[in-house]
Amino acid sequence: MTKRSPISLASPTGPSRRQLLLAAAAGTVLGHGPAAAQAAWPNRPVRVVVPFPPGGLTDGYARMYCEYLARKFGQAFTIENKTGAGGTLGAGEVAKAAPDGHTLLITTSTPVWTAKVLYKKLTYVPVKDFDPIALFPSGALLLAVNAANVPAKNLRELIQFAKTHPVAWGTYGAGSWAHMLGDVLNKTEKLNMVIAHYRGEAPSLVDLVGGQIQAVVGSVQGILPHVQSGKLRAIGATGKVRTPRLPDLPTLVEQGFTAPVYGMEGYLPFAAPAGTPRDILAKLAEGIREASAMPQLKALRDQFGIPNLPLADLPQVKKEWDEDSAQWIALATDLGITLD
C-alpha cells in the first residue's frame, strides 16, 4: 500500500488551488471539521417513537411534523407507536439510543418528567436522559360526564353527585394529567371516586358513552363530537383561559377550583437522547418552526382548540422544560402517586 505524505497548506506564496481542493476532499472523506459533521446528519431514516396509540393529538403532531421534516432533510422520519407502561417503554428505548439524531421521541410529559416519581423501576432517568427540541401545546382538557346518567352541569354538582352515587373517573393513562386531576379532587373534596385508567383516550370515551363510567378528562377534539351528539356533557375545562372551541364553557379555575393542577398548561415534548449534538437539535427545532406555519398544522391546532404555537427556540424550550418539569414532579410527589 502506498503511504501518502501529509498535506501541507504552508508555502511561501500560500496554499495552491490544488492543495486546497485536496485538503477539502480529505476533510470530506475522513469526516473532519464542522461542515462535514453537520452534513453527516441525517444519513439514514430517522426513527420517531410515539409511546401512545395512533389517533390522538400526540400521534397527530408526530405524523404531520415528521412528514415535513422528511421533505426538509431528505430522509424518512418513521413513526413507531410503542405503547406500554404509561409510555415509559417507548421513552426508555429513546433514552438508551445513540445520541446521533436518528432516534427521537414525541410524547406526553409523563414519561419524560413525572415518571421520575411515578415509577420506582425505570431503565432511564426522566428529565436528565433527554435533550428537548420543542414543546407542543396540548391545549385544554375537558371534563365530561355521561349526559343521560349524570345530571351535573359543573364540577361542584359532580362532587355532590359523587357523594351519593358511585362514580368512576376515566383517564387516558396512569400518571397522566387526567389522573392527577382525579386524585386532587378525591383528596381535597374527600371523595371516593374510582380512578379508571385506559390505554389512550378513545377507549375511555367508549366506556363513558356506554355508561360504564361516569366522567372522563380528555381532549377537546376527542370529547366535542360526543357533546355535539348529546351523548356527553362538558362541565369544565383546564387552563386559565376558555378553550376557543367551547367559549361558553367556564374553566375549572373560573368555577372556583384553585389548586395549581386545574390551571396548569400541558405540553407534548419532542426530545432526543441526552448528548445529541446541538447543531442537530437546532436543525430539528428550525424544521418545527417552519412546519408550524403549514395550513394542516393550523387546522390540527384548531381541531383541538389550541390557540398557541409550539415552543421551538432551544434556549426558551430548555427554560420551559426545566420549570414545567419541576412543577409537575412536585405535584406528583405531593399526591404520593406510585405506579409500580
URGI-V304478 format. One record per residue. N is the residue number from 1. SS is DSSP state (h for helix, s for strand, l for the rest). Layout:
n=N ss=SS
n=N ss=SS
This chain:
n=1 ss=l
n=2 ss=l
n=3 ss=l
n=4 ss=l
n=5 ss=l
n=6 ss=l
n=7 ss=l
n=8 ss=l
n=9 ss=l
n=10 ss=l
n=11 ss=l
n=12 ss=l
n=13 ss=l
n=14 ss=l
n=15 ss=l
n=16 ss=l
n=17 ss=h
n=18 ss=h
n=19 ss=h
n=20 ss=h
n=21 ss=h
n=22 ss=h
n=23 ss=h
n=24 ss=h
n=25 ss=h
n=26 ss=h
n=27 ss=h
n=28 ss=h
n=29 ss=h
n=30 ss=h
n=31 ss=l
n=32 ss=l
n=33 ss=h
n=34 ss=h
n=35 ss=h
n=36 ss=h
n=37 ss=h
n=38 ss=h
n=39 ss=h
n=40 ss=l
n=41 ss=l
n=42 ss=l
n=43 ss=l
n=44 ss=l
n=45 ss=l
n=46 ss=s
n=47 ss=s
n=48 ss=s
n=49 ss=s
n=50 ss=s
n=51 ss=l
n=52 ss=l
n=53 ss=l
n=54 ss=l
n=55 ss=l
n=56 ss=l
n=57 ss=h
n=58 ss=h
n=59 ss=h
n=60 ss=h
n=61 ss=h
n=62 ss=h
n=63 ss=h
n=64 ss=h
n=65 ss=h
n=66 ss=h
n=67 ss=h
n=68 ss=h
n=69 ss=h
n=70 ss=h
n=71 ss=h
n=72 ss=h
n=73 ss=h
n=74 ss=l
n=75 ss=l
n=76 ss=l
n=77 ss=s
n=78 ss=s
n=79 ss=s
n=80 ss=s
n=81 ss=s
n=82 ss=l
n=83 ss=l
n=84 ss=l
n=85 ss=h
n=86 ss=h
n=87 ss=h
n=88 ss=h
n=89 ss=h
n=90 ss=h
n=91 ss=h
n=92 ss=h
n=93 ss=h
n=94 ss=h
n=95 ss=h
n=96 ss=l
n=97 ss=l
n=98 ss=l
n=99 ss=l
n=100 ss=l
n=101 ss=l
n=102 ss=l
n=103 ss=s
n=104 ss=s
n=105 ss=s
n=106 ss=s
n=107 ss=l
n=108 ss=l
n=109 ss=h
n=110 ss=h
n=111 ss=h
n=112 ss=h
n=113 ss=h
n=114 ss=h
n=115 ss=h
n=116 ss=h
n=117 ss=h
n=118 ss=h
n=119 ss=l
n=120 ss=l
n=121 ss=l
n=122 ss=l
n=123 ss=l
n=124 ss=l
n=125 ss=l
n=126 ss=l
n=127 ss=l
n=128 ss=l
n=129 ss=l
n=130 ss=s
n=131 ss=s
n=132 ss=s
n=133 ss=s
n=134 ss=s
n=135 ss=s
n=136 ss=s
n=137 ss=s
n=138 ss=l
n=139 ss=l
n=140 ss=l
n=141 ss=s
n=142 ss=s
n=143 ss=s
n=144 ss=s
n=145 ss=s
n=146 ss=s
n=147 ss=l
n=148 ss=l
n=149 ss=l
n=150 ss=l
n=151 ss=l
n=152 ss=l
n=153 ss=l
n=154 ss=l
n=155 ss=h
n=156 ss=h
n=157 ss=h
n=158 ss=h
n=159 ss=h
n=160 ss=h
n=161 ss=h
n=162 ss=h
n=163 ss=l
n=164 ss=l
n=165 ss=l
n=166 ss=l
n=167 ss=l
n=168 ss=s
n=169 ss=s
n=170 ss=s
n=171 ss=s
n=172 ss=l
n=173 ss=l
n=174 ss=l
n=175 ss=l
n=176 ss=l
n=177 ss=h
n=178 ss=h
n=179 ss=h
n=180 ss=h
n=181 ss=h
n=182 ss=h
n=183 ss=h
n=184 ss=h
n=185 ss=h
n=186 ss=h
n=187 ss=h
n=188 ss=h
n=189 ss=h
n=190 ss=l
n=191 ss=l
n=192 ss=l
n=193 ss=l
n=194 ss=s
n=195 ss=s
n=196 ss=s
n=197 ss=s
n=198 ss=l
n=199 ss=l
n=200 ss=l
n=201 ss=h
n=202 ss=h
n=203 ss=h
n=204 ss=h
n=205 ss=h
n=206 ss=h
n=207 ss=h
n=208 ss=h
n=209 ss=h
n=210 ss=h
n=211 ss=l
n=212 ss=l
n=213 ss=l
n=214 ss=l
n=215 ss=s
n=216 ss=s
n=217 ss=s
n=218 ss=s
n=219 ss=s
n=220 ss=h
n=221 ss=h
n=222 ss=h
n=223 ss=h
n=224 ss=h
n=225 ss=h
n=226 ss=h
n=227 ss=h
n=228 ss=h
n=229 ss=l
n=230 ss=l
n=231 ss=l
n=232 ss=s
n=233 ss=s
n=234 ss=s
n=235 ss=s
n=236 ss=s
n=237 ss=s
n=238 ss=l
n=239 ss=l
n=240 ss=l
n=241 ss=l
n=242 ss=l
n=243 ss=l
n=244 ss=h
n=245 ss=h
n=246 ss=h
n=247 ss=l
n=248 ss=l
n=249 ss=l
n=250 ss=l
n=251 ss=s
n=252 ss=l
n=253 ss=l
n=254 ss=l
n=255 ss=l
n=256 ss=l
n=257 ss=l
n=258 ss=l
n=259 ss=l
n=260 ss=h
n=261 ss=h
n=262 ss=h
n=263 ss=h
n=264 ss=l
n=265 ss=l
n=266 ss=l
n=267 ss=s
n=268 ss=s
n=269 ss=s
n=270 ss=s
n=271 ss=s
n=272 ss=s
n=273 ss=s
n=274 ss=l
n=275 ss=l
n=276 ss=l
n=277 ss=l
n=278 ss=h
n=279 ss=h
n=280 ss=h
n=281 ss=h
n=282 ss=h
n=283 ss=h
n=284 ss=h
n=285 ss=h
n=286 ss=h
n=287 ss=h
n=288 ss=h
n=289 ss=h
n=290 ss=h
n=291 ss=h
n=292 ss=l
n=293 ss=l
n=294 ss=l
n=295 ss=h
n=296 ss=h
n=297 ss=h
n=298 ss=h
n=299 ss=h
n=300 ss=h
n=301 ss=h
n=302 ss=h
n=303 ss=h
n=304 ss=l
n=305 ss=l
n=306 ss=l
n=307 ss=l
n=308 ss=l
n=309 ss=l
n=310 ss=l
n=311 ss=s
n=312 ss=l
n=313 ss=l
n=314 ss=h
n=315 ss=h
n=316 ss=h
n=317 ss=h
n=318 ss=h
n=319 ss=h
n=320 ss=h
n=321 ss=h
n=322 ss=h
n=323 ss=h
n=324 ss=h
n=325 ss=h
n=326 ss=h
n=327 ss=h
n=328 ss=h
n=329 ss=h
n=330 ss=h
n=331 ss=h
n=332 ss=h
n=333 ss=h
n=334 ss=h
n=335 ss=h
n=336 ss=l
n=337 ss=l
n=338 ss=l
n=339 ss=l
n=340 ss=l
